[in-house]
Amino acid sequence: MKVLEQVSLKAFNSFGVEVKAALFAEAQNDADVREALQIAQERDVPLLVIGGGSNLLLTGDVQALVLRMASRGIRIVEDCVQVVVEAEAGEPWHPFVQHTLAQGLVGLENLSLIPGTVGAAPMQNIGAYGVEIKDVFHSLTALDRQSGELREFTLADCHFAYRDSVFKQQPGRWLILRVRFALQREQALHLEYGPVRQRLAEQGIEAPTATDVSRAICAIRSEKLPDPAVLGNAGSFFKNPLVSAQLAARVRAEHADLVAYPQADGQVKLAAGWLIERAGWKGFREGDAGVHTLQALVLVNYGAATGAQLLGLAKRIQADVFARFGVNLEIEPNVL
């Protein structure tokens, strides 16, 4: 495996922030991963594993061996009542979703057009339009960086929660190598979200297929979210906060149009984008760091913003939202 020194990471993070990695390598297979662990140990530097770089905010040069997961491969490992599809960690997420749809498989369509890689998807338990990874997850294989052993994780082992998992709770321990998804051949579509139903109705589609749903969601996301290849961003920058019913009621008393979703445990999920927009930050720009003009939940790099500038803007938004509403916003991307 080739290890390079002082490599720019601008092309490897979707914010397009210009920082350098002390060491950089790409892993095509499990052997490369083990070799990278050994090299990092020999050179006495940390190992930072990245996928598509779509969930990162880099605030300075990285004094580590940055290992980009570039392993590829998609295969069906079970085809009975459910179809279990396995993909290597380095597979780009959206092309993988499109591949499953082309095979007539249902389950991942609501997760279309999410940036990143297959290996990163379980870390955050990515979700959109009523579906999360946990809803279609079968199992995965990960390397324990402490012992060097492989471990198989079932759904229960992953401790999935809203934008959370055991892999996020134990940072730096587990290195995901491949993931398996439980999909279906029969239509079992999730159409709970109004914008999706509305888009299908506008297109005159009364009996949608999974591909129809995917296309509708791609269109909606393209209208709301900037393309990282055009405008640097990491998608949603803040999690939708979970608050007590009492706090939600207090905010609603002052803002009748509050966007809120009651949860089964009695808490209420608030729309972070609504809070940020109501606080007046939508479209804000300072230098090359800003808030997207169409979606207040997205911070953007207009060209030469540093990670520190973007983080500073995020902290100002957090402080203002707390001062106005008493709600703490949690940053979704990993800040390094």
WOJO-V663865 format. One record per residue. N is the residue number from 1. RES is the residue in three letters. PSI is psi in whole degrees, 0 to 359 (NA if undefined). NEAR is the number of other ideal C-beta (glycine too) atoms within 10 Angstrom. Layout:
n | res | psi | near
N | RES | PSI | NEAR
N | RES | PSI | NEAR
//
This chain:
n | res | psi | near
1 | MET | 133 | 15
2 | LYS | 127 | 7
3 | VAL | 123 | 16
4 | LEU | 156 | 11
5 | GLU | 147 | 9
6 | GLN | 61 | 10
7 | VAL | 133 | 19
8 | SER | 135 | 11
9 | LEU | 11 | 22
10 | LYS | 321 | 15
11 | ALA | 355 | 10
12 | PHE | 14 | 20
13 | ASN | 135 | 25
14 | SER | 347 | 24
15 | PHE | 342 | 26
16 | GLY | 30 | 21
17 | VAL | 135 | 24
18 | GLU | 102 | 17
19 | VAL | 167 | 19
20 | LYS | 149 | 17
21 | ALA | 134 | 24
22 | ALA | 319 | 17
23 | LEU | 148 | 22
24 | PHE | 138 | 23
25 | ALA | 163 | 22
26 | GLU | 137 | 18
27 | ALA | 120 | 22
28 | GLN | 343 | 14
29 | ASN | 180 | 16
30 | ASP | 323 | 17
31 | ALA | 321 | 10
32 | ASP | 321 | 18
33 | VAL | 314 | 23
34 | ARG | 322 | 15
35 | GLU | 320 | 16
36 | ALA | 319 | 23
37 | LEU | 318 | 18
38 | GLN | 318 | 12
39 | ILE | 317 | 17
40 | ALA | 320 | 20
41 | GLN | 316 | 11
42 | GLU | 324 | 8
43 | ARG | 1 | 13
44 | ASP | 49 | 6
45 | VAL | 155 | 16
46 | PRO | 160 | 12
47 | LEU | 120 | 21
48 | LEU | 118 | 23
49 | VAL | 130 | 23
50 | ILE | 158 | 24
51 | GLY | 259 | 25
52 | GLY | 355 | 23
53 | GLY | 20 | 25
54 | SER | 359 | 22
55 | ASN | 35 | 24
56 | LEU | 143 | 24
57 | LEU | 110 | 23
58 | LEU | 118 | 29
59 | THR | 3 | 17
60 | GLY | 173 | 12
61 | ASP | 146 | 13
62 | VAL | 110 | 22
63 | GLN | 72 | 12
64 | ALA | 172 | 18
65 | LEU | 110 | 22
66 | VAL | 118 | 27
67 | LEU | 115 | 26
68 | ARG | 123 | 21
69 | MET | 115 | 25
70 | ALA | 16 | 17
71 | SER | 141 | 21
72 | ARG | 154 | 15
73 | GLY | 132 | 12
74 | ILE | 133 | 16
75 | ARG | 150 | 11
76 | ILE | 123 | 14
77 | VAL | 350 | 11
78 | GLU | 134 | 13
79 | ASP | 80 | 11
80 | CYS | 238 | 6
81 | VAL | 318 | 9
82 | GLN | 160 | 16
83 | VAL | 118 | 21
84 | VAL | 118 | 16
85 | VAL | 129 | 25
86 | GLU | 137 | 19
87 | ALA | 143 | 25
88 | GLU | 154 | 24
89 | ALA | 330 | 28
90 | GLY | 358 | 23
91 | GLU | 128 | 23
92 | PRO | 137 | 17
93 | TRP | 304 | 24
94 | HIS | 315 | 19
95 | PRO | 327 | 10
96 | PHE | 315 | 22
97 | VAL | 315 | 24
98 | GLN | 325 | 18
99 | HIS | 315 | 15
100 | THR | 321 | 23
101 | LEU | 321 | 21
102 | ALA | 337 | 9
103 | GLN | 5 | 13
104 | GLY | 23 | 14
105 | LEU | 141 | 21
106 | VAL | 141 | 21
107 | GLY | 326 | 25
108 | LEU | 359 | 26
109 | GLU | 325 | 27
110 | ASN | 346 | 26
111 | LEU | 20 | 23
112 | SER | 149 | 24
113 | LEU | 16 | 19
114 | ILE | 128 | 22
115 | PRO | 165 | 22
116 | GLY | 193 | 21
117 | THR | 166 | 27
118 | VAL | 317 | 28
119 | GLY | 332 | 27
120 | ALA | 339 | 27
121 | ALA | 316 | 30
122 | PRO | 334 | 24
123 | MET | 311 | 22
124 | GLN | 356 | 23
125 | ASN | 58 | 21
126 | ILE | 150 | 21
127 | GLY | 156 | 18
128 | ALA | 144 | 17
129 | TYR | 45 | 19
130 | GLY | 4 | 13
131 | VAL | 137 | 20
132 | GLU | 166 | 19
133 | ILE | 320 | 21
134 | LYS | 335 | 17
135 | ASP | 341 | 18
136 | VAL | 11 | 20
137 | PHE | 140 | 22
138 | HIS | 302 | 18
139 | SER | 172 | 18
140 | LEU | 163 | 27
141 | THR | 129 | 18
142 | ALA | 153 | 24
143 | LEU | 128 | 20
144 | ASP | 110 | 13
145 | ARG | 344 | 16
146 | GLN | 319 | 10
147 | SER | 342 | 9
148 | GLY | 5 | 10
149 | GLU | 153 | 9
150 | LEU | 146 | 12
151 | ARG | 141 | 12
152 | GLU | 130 | 10
153 | PHE | 128 | 21
154 | THR | 177 | 10
155 | LEU | 314 | 15
156 | ALA | 326 | 7
157 | ASP | 333 | 14
158 | CYS | 343 | 22
159 | HIS | 50 | 16
160 | PHE | 139 | 22
161 | ALA | 186 | 14
162 | TYR | 113 | 14
163 | ARG | 39 | 18
164 | ASP | 158 | 15
165 | SER | 172 | 23
166 | VAL | 332 | 17
167 | PHE | 330 | 24
168 | LYS | 328 | 17
169 | GLN | 334 | 11
170 | GLN | 68 | 12
171 | PRO | 138 | 9
172 | GLY | 356 | 12
173 | ARG | 312 | 14
174 | TRP | 133 | 24
175 | LEU | 107 | 24
176 | ILE | 128 | 24
177 | LEU | 320 | 20
178 | ARG | 152 | 21
179 | VAL | 144 | 26
180 | ARG | 139 | 20
181 | PHE | 140 | 25
182 | ALA | 105 | 17
183 | LEU | 174 | 22
184 | GLN | 158 | 15
185 | ARG | 343 | 14
186 | GLU | 154 | 7
187 | GLN | 121 | 11
188 | ALA | 68 | 10
189 | LEU | 148 | 19
190 | HIS | 107 | 15
191 | LEU | 32 | 14
192 | GLU | 330 | 11
193 | TYR | 125 | 16
194 | GLY | 316 | 8
195 | PRO | 328 | 13
196 | VAL | 313 | 23
197 | ARG | 318 | 15
198 | GLN | 317 | 12
199 | ARG | 319 | 20
200 | LEU | 320 | 19
201 | ALA | 320 | 12
202 | GLU | 331 | 10
203 | GLN | 0 | 13
204 | GLY | 24 | 6
205 | ILE | 108 | 15
206 | GLU | 331 | 7
207 | ALA | 77 | 8
208 | PRO | 151 | 21
209 | THR | 172 | 15
210 | ALA | 323 | 23
211 | THR | 322 | 15
212 | ASP | 317 | 17
213 | VAL | 316 | 25
214 | SER | 314 | 22
215 | ARG | 321 | 20
216 | ALA | 317 | 26
217 | ILE | 321 | 23
218 | CYS | 319 | 16
219 | ALA | 317 | 16
220 | ILE | 314 | 19
221 | ARG | 321 | 17
222 | SER | 328 | 11
223 | GLU | 329 | 11
224 | LYS | 326 | 14
225 | LEU | 136 | 20
226 | PRO | 149 | 17
227 | ASP | 121 | 13
228 | PRO | 335 | 20
229 | ALA | 341 | 9
230 | VAL | 317 | 7
231 | LEU | 114 | 18
232 | GLY | 128 | 24
233 | ASN | 168 | 25
234 | ALA | 30 | 26
235 | GLY | 214 | 22
236 | SER | 124 | 19
237 | PHE | 337 | 27
238 | PHE | 146 | 23
239 | LYS | 151 | 18
240 | ASN | 119 | 22
241 | PRO | 143 | 20
242 | LEU | 124 | 17
243 | VAL | 168 | 21
244 | SER | 157 | 11
245 | ALA | 327 | 13
246 | GLN | 316 | 9
247 | LEU | 319 | 16
248 | ALA | 318 | 22
249 | ALA | 323 | 13
250 | ARG | 319 | 14
251 | VAL | 319 | 20
252 | ARG | 329 | 14
253 | ALA | 330 | 9
254 | GLU | 340 | 9
255 | HIS | 93 | 15
256 | ALA | 337 | 6
257 | ASP | 17 | 7
258 | LEU | 133 | 18
259 | VAL | 113 | 15
260 | ALA | 149 | 18
261 | TYR | 107 | 12
262 | PRO | 141 | 11
263 | GLN | 162 | 13
264 | ALA | 331 | 5
265 | ASP | 6 | 7
266 | GLY | 346 | 8
267 | GLN | 172 | 16
268 | VAL | 131 | 21
269 | LYS | 123 | 17
270 | LEU | 151 | 24
271 | ALA | 110 | 17
272 | ALA | 322 | 23
273 | GLY | 321 | 21
274 | TRP | 316 | 17
275 | LEU | 316 | 27
276 | ILE | 318 | 25
277 | GLU | 317 | 17
278 | ARG | 332 | 19
279 | ALA | 354 | 17
280 | GLY | 16 | 12
281 | TRP | 346 | 18
282 | LYS | 127 | 18
283 | GLY | 0 | 12
284 | PHE | 141 | 18
285 | ARG | 135 | 14
286 | GLU | 108 | 12
287 | GLY | 231 | 13
288 | ASP | 7 | 15
289 | ALA | 130 | 25
290 | GLY | 179 | 23
291 | VAL | 134 | 24
292 | HIS | 145 | 21
293 | THR | 338 | 13
294 | LEU | 340 | 11
295 | GLN | 110 | 21
296 | ALA | 346 | 25
297 | LEU | 352 | 24
298 | VAL | 120 | 23
299 | LEU | 145 | 29
300 | VAL | 153 | 25
301 | ASN | 111 | 26
302 | TYR | 359 | 13
303 | GLY | 295 | 11
304 | ALA | 21 | 13
305 | ALA | 143 | 24
306 | THR | 163 | 19
307 | GLY | 324 | 21
308 | ALA | 321 | 14
309 | GLN | 319 | 18
310 | LEU | 320 | 27
311 | LEU | 321 | 18
312 | GLY | 319 | 15
313 | LEU | 317 | 22
314 | ALA | 319 | 20
315 | LYS | 324 | 12
316 | ARG | 320 | 13
317 | ILE | 316 | 23
318 | GLN | 314 | 17
319 | ALA | 320 | 11
320 | ASP | 317 | 16
321 | VAL | 321 | 22
322 | PHE | 319 | 14
323 | ALA | 323 | 10
324 | ARG | 318 | 15
325 | PHE | 349 | 22
326 | GLY | 22 | 11
327 | VAL | 130 | 18
328 | ASN | 126 | 12
329 | LEU | 133 | 24
330 | GLU | 132 | 12
331 | ILE | 134 | 17
332 | GLU | 314 | 19
333 | PRO | 158 | 25
334 | ASN | 126 | 17
335 | VAL | 123 | 13
336 | LEU | NA | 16
//
